[in-house]
Amino acid sequence: MTSTTNGVYDRTPLMAGNWKMNLDHQQAVTLVQKLCWTLNDADHDFDTIEIAVFPPFTDLRSVQTLIRGDKLPVSLGAQDLSPHASGAYTGDISGQFLAKLDCRYVLVGHSERRSVHQESDEIVAAKVQAAFTHGLVPILCVGEHLQVREDHRHLEHTLGQVRAGIAKVPTQHVQDLVIAYEPVWAIGTGEVAGPEDAQEMASAIRELLSQDHGPEVARSVRILYGGSVKAANVASIMREKDVDGALVGGASLDEAEFASIVRFEHHLLTD
Ligand SMILES: O=C[C@H](O)COP(=O)(O)O
């Protein structure tokens, strides 16, 4: 599978739906079924764009059973994991358990984890390592608050989060990483960063990866944009050459809207 938008590199676009703390396990199954029906009805080519859903932990087994039973072309991911493999960590979930549930991805360092649960760069780095240890692909979430952007420190801040998050990851793992740039001021606010803002950051992240891990690794890493992505704005973001997909919150809870986001190439053709 290759990217058909930025053309230069062989990166498969990834459209990831982070449901956050929404939908119980029955609603989760219904949403995934409806999403696939909607995409099938639209003759969507599932080979060109990867689709992943990130339900709450309690939904994962039900969604896994559906995906496996109906052989649905949808990847499964979790919203968080413990930095530890097992032990006395009440309420935490091991990456080992997520891998057993066929999770391919896990979000790490989402801004809501960093702000609500005070996750530091050190904890985020330990979770990135734990993900790789258990064979999961971490989606490292980074991004600045509004004040940082207004102070013109957004590049320094966000690149610092990237460097800290992958500090202990060997180069052979870095190439499999996914990074999601989510400016905090654009999350759930209806404010969307301009495509040029997304490209500026994605390009800077790729340059940093190139410096630290070499150009081949930098070309392999997929970089997503997140923050108020909708069907109406996804095409302009996906036109940017270093943006390889979207991490979608609210709009991923509606099968028609998320299906339309997944079919962003259709918008490119009709724009
Ligand atoms: O993980 C998703 C992001 O937080 C974006 O959420 P949003 O699309 O509701 O703004």
The ligand as a Gaussian input file, in Angstrom:
#p B3LYP/6-31G(d) Opt

LIG

0 1
 O       -7.297000      12.246000      19.581000
 C       -7.923000      13.083000      18.953000
 C       -7.726000      14.490000      19.170000
 O       -7.677000      14.801000      20.523000
 C       -8.607000      15.390000      18.361000
 O       -9.902000      15.448000      18.888000
 P      -11.014000      16.268000      18.063000
 O      -10.997000      15.713000      16.663000
 O      -12.298000      15.997000      18.777000
 O      -10.607000      17.707000      18.092000

